[in-house]
């Protein structure tokens, strides 16, 4: 660095489902430091399936992360040009008229099961109408949760003067300003995809307050500065700008360079998301199979498929059956998944016919899964073993992703020939190749390991003019590591397996419908 040059930095705060992190980047997109704390969303006694977001304890954890990230990087608060935030979507916080947060729930809080059923039963066709406008169903939506609050905590409900998402709450704590952006706010379901604004008429139609919806600011909009109080708490400077962020998946897509119409990403984490950029004017599918969210890029939405528990299932398989591989990995100084992939590479395409039954393909309008199981096992240990079962799980995650992408192609008329693959799953060489073979697409692996946080840092930089726009930031900062090309012979084989898997899964769902087996997961109100 030249003498006299002042290095400038951007901070991203990532409020995920399981933890909160503060990540500092320089303006070239290089990660400088990170501090993370796990947080727990507790079920309220007597309130089944609740997942409360503790605004007091969780703010203390966020403050610790901010201070620790600064200390680790040996930076002062004044070195941070701007800060932005991203968060788990669907999670909400409500405020009183003084702007104090008084109640919150995390993303998969499912306490409003009765309210979801009530809305579907007493307002015939309303979910379909609202979905056509918002791209969201009631399952994890905000309207049923607000109805629950009205029905069960009427005094608290009366004090609600404003609402935001969890990432917005962090920005409100820093700036004193309550607002939201389309990508995160859109996941409430009280929103217009095309207008990228609240649709308060939805609240009015079901008897919910209509004056609680804050301003909508596009991602990358400067909101204000860190307040004196927030500066004292966090160590950030009052000169640091606070900039509107967005939803974790959409900012993660931006952090992967997926910022233009037709671009596609698969995010391979605990859950797998398949996201495809489409114009905001494209209507969601009439069968309500796919979720559609506003993107962090103006004029774009994202069609989104979700594959449940793909990464968590791998962790379960490793921990339940693979103690020897874990010991071998420890001895060799590598990851246990690397050992398992080495063995799975020797298993032929199709994993000897083993069909895992875990997540279904996306069916957003009636969202539930069969009982978890493996079908078509063999008692021949040379055919059915840890390696073949492991490979079958990798293949299955890719097959379900491909089915979701086919559903998206059906209503968007887009052709997909290239996919950006990121997240923990993209570290597996075999998994990347299987994804290429299953989808028939080129698979691109980015170098970035913190795509969501990088996306939030991009937003912070846009807010202070470091980058001209989110698109420019993405195209300038994202770098590529590897590419995988599909094998046509394997592609044809996987198409045959996909057809068989769909039929088997339908049969397994029928067992749940007959109360003979227990669903892996069922959306509220289904």
C-alpha positions in Angstrom: 0.0 0.0 0.0 1.4 3.4 -1.0 2.4 5.7 1.9 -0.5 8.0 2.7 -3.1 5.7 1.2 -6.1 5.1 3.5 -7.5 1.6 3.3 -11.3 1.5 3.6 -13.5 -1.2 4.8 -17.1 -2.4 4.7 -19.0 -4.4 7.3 -21.7 -7.0 6.8 -23.8 -8.4 9.6 -25.4 -11.7 8.7 -28.3 -12.8 11.0 -28.7 -16.4 10.0 -31.0 -19.1 11.4 -28.4 -20.5 13.7 -26.0 -17.7 14.3 -25.1 -14.0 13.9 -21.8 -12.9 12.3 -20.1 -9.7 11.6 -17.7 -9.9 8.6 -15.3 -7.1 7.5 -14.2 -6.8 3.9 -11.9 -4.4 2.1 -13.3 -2.6 -1.0 -11.8 -5.3 -3.3 -14.0 -7.9 -1.7 -11.2 -9.5 0.4 -12.4 -10.8 3.8 -10.5 -9.2 6.6 -12.1 -10.7 9.7 -15.2 -12.5 11.0 -16.8 -12.9 14.4 -19.6 -15.3 15.0 -22.0 -16.3 17.8 -24.6 -19.0 17.8 -28.1 -18.1 18.9 -31.0 -20.2 19.9 -34.7 -19.4 19.1 -36.7 -20.9 21.9 -40.1 -22.5 21.8 -42.5 -20.7 24.1 -44.0 -22.9 26.8 -47.5 -23.8 25.9 -47.1 -22.6 22.3 -46.3 -25.6 20.0 -44.0 -25.0 17.1 -43.1 -21.5 18.2 -39.6 -20.1 17.6 -39.2 -16.8 19.4 -36.6 -14.3 18.4 -35.1 -12.7 21.6 -34.4 -9.1 20.6 -32.5 -8.3 23.8 -30.2 -11.2 24.0 -29.6 -11.4 20.3 -28.7 -7.7 20.1 -26.1 -8.3 22.7 -24.7 -11.2 20.6 -24.6 -8.9 17.5 -22.8 -6.2 19.5 -20.2 -8.8 20.6 -19.7 -9.8 16.9 -19.2 -6.2 15.7 -16.7 -5.4 18.4 -14.8 -8.6 18.1 -14.6 -8.3 14.3 -13.1 -4.8 14.7 -10.6 -6.0 17.3 -9.6 -9.1 15.3 -8.9 -6.9 12.2 -7.2 -4.3 14.4 -9.4 -1.6 13.1 -11.2 1.4 14.6 -14.9 2.0 14.1 -14.0 5.0 11.9 -12.2 2.6 9.5 -15.6 1.2 8.5 -17.1 3.3 5.7 -20.5 1.6 5.8 -22.4 -1.3 7.3 -25.3 -3.3 6.0 -27.1 -6.4 7.1 -28.7 -9.6 5.8 -30.8 -12.1 7.5 -32.9 -15.3 7.4 -36.0 -14.5 5.5 -39.6 -14.7 6.9 -38.3 -13.8 10.4 -40.1 -10.7 11.7 -39.8 -8.1 14.4 -42.5 -5.7 15.6 -42.1 -2.4 17.3 -44.1 0.0 19.4 -44.7 3.7 18.6 -41.4 4.6 20.2 -39.6 2.3 17.8 -38.7 -0.2 20.5 -38.7 -3.9 19.4 -41.4 -5.7 21.4 -41.7 -9.1 19.8 -40.1 -11.3 17.2 -40.1 -14.7 15.6 -37.5 -16.6 13.6 -37.9 -17.9 10.1 -39.6 -21.3 10.6 -41.8 -20.3 13.5 -44.9 -22.4 12.9 -47.1 -21.3 15.8 -49.8 -19.9 13.5 -51.0 -23.3 12.2 -54.6 -22.6 13.3 -54.5 -19.2 11.7 -53.2 -20.6 8.4 -56.1 -23.1 8.4 -58.6 -20.4 9.3 -57.5 -18.1 6.4 -57.7 -21.0 3.9 -61.1 -22.1 5.2 -63.0 -18.8 5.7 -61.4 -16.8 2.9 -61.8 -19.2 0.0 -59.3 -18.5 -2.8 -57.5 -15.8 -0.9 -54.2 -17.7 -0.6 -54.2 -18.2 -4.4 -55.0 -14.5 -5.0 -52.3 -13.3 -2.6 -49.8 -15.8 -4.1 -50.4 -14.5 -7.6 -49.4 -11.0 -6.4 -46.7 -11.8 -3.9 -45.3 -15.2 -4.9 -45.7 -16.4 -1.3 -48.1 -18.8 0.5 -49.4 -18.5 4.0 -47.2 -21.4 5.4 -44.5 -19.1 6.8 -46.1 -15.8 6.0 -46.6 -12.8 8.2 -50.4 -12.4 8.1 -51.1 -15.7 10.0 -48.5 -14.7 12.6 -50.0 -11.3 13.1 -53.4 -12.9 13.4 -51.9 -15.3 16.0 -50.6 -12.2 17.9 -54.0 -10.5 17.7 -55.8 -13.7 18.9 -53.4 -14.7 21.6 -51.6 -11.5 22.8 -54.1 -8.8 22.1 -52.5 -6.2 24.4 -49.1 -6.7 22.6 -50.9 -6.6 19.2 -52.5 -3.2 20.1 -49.0 -1.8 20.8 -47.7 -2.8 17.4 -46.9 0.3 15.4 -44.4 -1.0 12.9 -42.9 -4.2 11.5 -39.7 -5.2 9.8 -37.5 -8.2 9.0 -34.7 -9.4 11.3 -31.9 -7.9 9.2 -33.8 -4.6 9.1 -34.0 -4.7 12.9 -30.2 -4.8 13.1 -30.1 -1.7 10.8 -32.8 0.0 12.9 -30.7 -0.6 16.1 -27.7 1.0 14.3 -29.4 3.9 12.6 -32.7 4.5 14.5 -34.6 4.1 11.2 -37.1 1.3 10.6 -37.4 0.3 6.9 -37.2 -2.8 4.8 -36.2 -3.8 1.3 -38.1 -5.8 -1.3 -36.0 -9.0 -1.2 -36.6 -9.6 2.5 -39.8 -7.7 3.0 -41.3 -9.6 0.1 -41.1 -12.9 2.1 -43.8 -11.6 4.4 -46.3 -12.3 1.6 -47.9 -8.8 2.1 -46.1 -7.5 -0.9 -46.3 -6.9 -4.7 -43.6 -8.6 -6.8 -44.2 -6.3 -9.7 -44.4 -3.0 -7.7 -41.8 -4.0 -5.1 -43.9 -2.4 -2.4 -46.2 -3.4 0.4 -49.7 -4.6 -0.5 -51.5 -3.3 2.6 -54.9 -4.3 1.1 -54.0 -7.9 2.0 -53.8 -7.0 5.7 -57.1 -5.0 5.5 -58.9 -8.0 3.9 -58.1 -10.2 6.9 -58.6 -7.7 9.7 -54.9 -6.7 10.3 -53.6 -3.2 10.9 -52.7 -1.4 7.7 -50.6 1.4 9.1 -47.7 -0.7 10.4 -45.7 -1.1 7.2 -42.5 0.9 7.0 -40.8 2.5 4.0 -39.4 0.2 1.4 -35.8 1.0 0.3 -34.0 -0.7 -2.5 -30.9 -2.7 -1.4 -27.8 -0.4 -1.4 -29.8 2.7 -0.3 -28.0 4.8 2.4 -30.4 5.1 5.4 -28.4 7.3 7.7 -25.4 7.1 10.1 -24.7 5.0 13.1 -26.4 6.8 16.1 -24.5 8.0 19.2 -26.0 5.2 21.3 -25.2 2.5 18.7 -21.7 3.9 18.4 -21.2 3.6 22.2 -22.5 0.0 22.1 -20.7 -1.3 19.1 -17.6 0.7 18.7 -18.6 1.8 15.2 -18.2 5.5 14.3 -21.1 7.9 14.0 -19.5 8.7 10.6 -20.2 5.1 9.4 -23.1 4.9 7.0 -25.9 2.4 7.6 -27.1 1.0 4.3 -30.2 -1.1 3.4 -29.4 -4.8 2.9 -31.6 -7.7 1.9 -32.6 -11.4 2.2 -29.8 -13.9 2.7 -30.5 -16.0 -0.4 -30.9 -13.0 -2.7 -27.8 -11.2 -1.3 -26.0 -14.6 -1.5 -26.9 -14.8 -5.2 -25.5 -11.3 -5.7 -22.3 -12.4 -3.9 -22.1 -15.2 -6.5 -22.5 -12.9 -9.5 -26.1 -14.0 -10.2 -27.4 -10.5 -10.9 -28.9 -10.6 -14.4 -32.1 -12.2 -15.9 -31.7 -15.9 -16.7 -28.8 -16.5 -14.4 -29.0 -19.4 -12.0 -27.5 -20.5 -8.7 -27.8 -23.5 -6.5 -26.9 -22.8 -2.9 -25.8 -26.1 -1.3 -26.1 -25.7 2.5 -28.2 -27.3 5.2 -31.1 -26.7 2.8 -30.5 -26.4 -0.9 -32.0 -23.4 -2.8 -32.3 -23.3 -6.6 -32.7 -19.7 -7.7 -33.4 -18.4 -11.2 -33.4 -14.6 -12.0 -36.6 -13.6 -13.8 -38.3 -10.2 -14.6 -40.4 -8.7 -11.9 -43.3 -8.8 -14.4 -43.3 -12.6 -14.7 -46.4 -14.1 -12.9 -45.9 -16.9 -10.5 -47.0 -20.4 -11.7 -50.7 -21.1 -11.4 -50.1 -24.4 -9.6 -48.3 -22.6 -6.8 -45.5 -25.1 -6.9 -42.6 -22.6 -6.8 -41.9 -19.7 -4.5 -41.1 -16.3 -6.2 -39.3 -13.5 -4.3 -38.1 -10.0 -5.2 -34.4 -10.0 -6.0 -32.0 -7.4 -4.6 -31.7 -6.1 -8.2 -34.4 -3.7 -9.3 -36.6 -5.1 -12.0 -35.8 -8.7 -11.1 -37.4 -11.4 -9.0 -36.1 -14.9 -8.2 -38.0 -18.1 -8.8 -36.9 -20.3 -5.9 -37.0 -24.1 -5.3 -36.1 -25.5 -2.0 -34.7 -28.9 -1.2 -35.1 -29.7 2.5 -32.3 -30.8 4.8 -29.9 -31.9 2.0 -26.8 -30.9 4.0 -28.3 -31.9 7.3 -29.0 -35.4 6.0 -25.4 -35.7 5.0 -24.3 -34.7 8.5 -26.7 -37.2 10.0 -25.4 -40.0 7.7 -21.8 -39.2 8.5 -22.4 -39.0 12.3 -24.7 -42.1 12.4 -22.7 -44.5 10.2 -19.2 -43.2 9.4 -17.2 -43.3 12.6 -14.3 -45.2 10.8 -14.2 -42.5 8.1 -14.1 -39.8 10.7 -11.2 -41.4 12.4 -9.4 -41.9 9.0 -10.0 -38.2 8.2 -8.6 -37.2 11.5 -5.5 -39.3 10.9 -5.0 -37.9 7.4 -5.9 -34.3 8.3 -8.8 -34.1 5.8 -12.6 -33.8 6.0 -14.6 -37.0 6.5 -16.7 -36.0 3.5 -13.6 -36.2 1.4 -13.0 -39.8 2.5 -16.6 -40.7 1.7 -16.4 -39.1 -1.7 -13.3 -41.0 -2.5 -15.2 -44.3 -1.8 -18.4 -43.1 -3.6 -16.4 -42.3 -6.8 -16.0 -46.1 -7.2 -19.8 -46.6 -7.1 -21.5 -46.6 -10.6 -24.0 -44.0 -11.7 -27.3 -44.7 -10.0 -25.8 -46.1 -6.8 -27.0 -49.6 -7.6 -30.6 -48.5 -7.7 -30.8 -47.0 -4.2 -33.5 -44.3 -4.0 -33.3 -42.0 -1.0 -36.7 -40.6 0.2 -36.1 -37.4 2.1 -37.1 -34.0 0.6 -39.8 -33.8 -2.1 -39.4 -31.5 -5.0 -41.0 -28.1 -4.4 -44.8 -28.0 -3.9 -45.2 -24.6 -2.3 -49.0 -24.8 -2.3 -49.1 -28.1 -0.4 -45.8 -28.4 1.2 -45.0 -31.7 3.0 -42.7 -34.6 2.8 -42.8 -38.4 2.9 -41.2 -40.3 5.8 -37.4 -40.3 5.5 -36.1 -43.6 4.2 -34.0 -45.5 1.7 -35.8 -47.6 -1.0 -34.4 -50.5 -3.0 -31.6 -51.5 -0.6 -29.8 -54.8 -1.1 -28.5 -57.3 1.5 -25.4 -57.7 -0.7 -22.7 -55.8 1.2 -20.7 -55.3 -2.1 -23.7 -53.5 -3.5 -25.3 -51.8 -0.6 -22.8 -50.1 1.8 -21.8 -46.7 3.1 -20.2 -45.7 -0.2 -23.2 -46.5 -2.4 -25.7 -45.0 0.1 -23.6 -41.9 0.4 -23.4 -41.6 -3.4 -27.2 -42.1 -3.6 -27.7 -39.1 -1.2 -25.5 -36.9 -3.4 -27.3 -38.0 -6.5 -30.7 -37.4 -4.9 -30.0 -33.8 -3.8 -29.0 -33.1 -7.4 -32.1 -34.9 -8.9 -34.5 -33.0 -6.7 -32.7 -29.7 -7.6 -33.1 -30.6 -11.3 -36.8 -31.2 -10.9 -37.2 -27.8 -9.2 -35.4 -26.2 -12.0 -37.6 -27.9 -14.6 -40.7 -26.5 -12.7 -39.1 -23.0 -13.0 -38.4 -23.4 -16.7 -42.0 -24.5 -17.3 -43.5 -21.1 -16.3 -40.6 -18.8 -17.2 -39.8 -20.2 -20.6 -36.1 -19.7 -19.8 -33.4 -22.1 -21.0 -30.8 -23.0 -18.4 -27.3 -24.1 -19.5 -25.1 -22.8 -16.8 -25.4 -23.0 -13.0 -23.4 -21.3 -10.3 -22.9 -23.8 -7.4 -21.9 -22.6 -4.0 -22.1 -23.5 -0.3 -20.5 -26.4 1.6 -21.7 -29.0 -1.0 -19.7 -27.3 -3.8 -16.5 -28.3 -2.0 -17.1 -31.9 -3.0 -15.5 -32.7 -6.4 -17.8 -35.7 -6.9 -20.9 -33.8 -5.9 -20.1 -31.0 -8.4 -19.7 -33.5 -11.2 -22.9 -35.3 -10.3 -24.8 -32.0 -10.4 -23.4 -31.3 -13.9 -24.4 -34.8 -15.1 -27.9 -34.7 -13.5 -28.8 -31.2 -14.9 -26.9 -31.4 -18.2 -25.5 -27.9 -17.4 -22.0 -26.4 -17.0 -21.4 -26.0 -13.3 -19.3 -23.0 -12.2 -17.7 -22.9 -8.7 -16.8 -19.4 -7.3 -13.8 -18.7 -5.1 -15.8 -16.8 -2.6 -16.7 -18.7 0.6 -18.9 -16.0 2.2 -21.3 -15.2 -0.6 -24.1 -13.9 1.6 -21.8 -11.6 3.7 -20.1 -10.4 0.5 -23.4 -9.5 -1.0 -24.2 -7.5 2.1 -20.8 -5.8 1.9 -21.6 -5.0 -1.8 -24.8 -3.3 -0.6 -22.8 -1.3 2.0 -20.4 -0.2 -0.7 -23.1 0.8 -3.1 -24.6 3.0 -0.4 -21.4 5.1 -0.1 -20.5 5.1 -3.8 -17.6 2.6 -3.7 -19.5 0.6 -6.3 -21.9 2.1 -8.9 -24.5 -0.6 -8.4 -25.1 -4.2 -7.1 -24.6 -5.5 -10.7 -21.3 -3.6 -11.1 -20.1 -4.8 -7.7 -20.9 -8.4 -8.4 -19.2 -8.4 -11.8 -16.1 -6.7 -10.4 -15.7 -8.8 -7.3 -16.8 -12.3 -8.0 -13.9 -14.7 -9.1 -14.2 -18.3 -10.3 -12.4 -21.4 -9.2 -13.5 -24.4 -11.2 -15.9 -25.6 -13.9 -17.6 -29.0 -14.5 -19.0 -30.2 -17.8 -21.9 -32.7 -18.1 -21.3 -36.3 -19.4 -24.2 -36.9 -21.9 -24.3 -40.6 -21.2 -24.7 -40.0 -17.4 -27.3 -37.3 -18.1 -29.5 -39.8 -19.9 -29.1 -42.3 -17.1 -30.1 -39.8 -14.5 -33.2 -38.7 -16.4 -34.4 -42.4 -16.2 -33.7 -42.4 -12.5 -35.6 -39.1 -12.0 -38.7 -40.6 -13.6 -38.5 -43.7 -11.3 -37.8 -41.5 -8.2 -40.9 -39.3 -8.8 -43.2 -42.4 -8.9 -41.7 -43.9 -5.8 -41.9 -40.7 -3.9 -45.6 -40.3 -4.8 -46.2 -43.8 -3.3 -44.3 -42.9 -0.2 -46.4 -39.7 0.3 -49.5 -41.9 0.0 -48.3 -43.7 3.1 -48.2 -40.5 5.0 -51.7 -39.6 3.8 -52.9 -42.9 5.2 -51.3 -42.2 8.6 -49.0 -45.3 8.2 -45.8 -43.2 8.2 -44.8 -39.8 9.6 -43.9 -36.9 7.4 -40.4 -35.6 7.6 -41.8 -32.0 7.6 -45.2 -30.5 7.1 -45.9 -26.8 6.5 -48.3 -25.1 8.9 -51.9 -25.5 7.8 -51.4 -28.5 5.5 
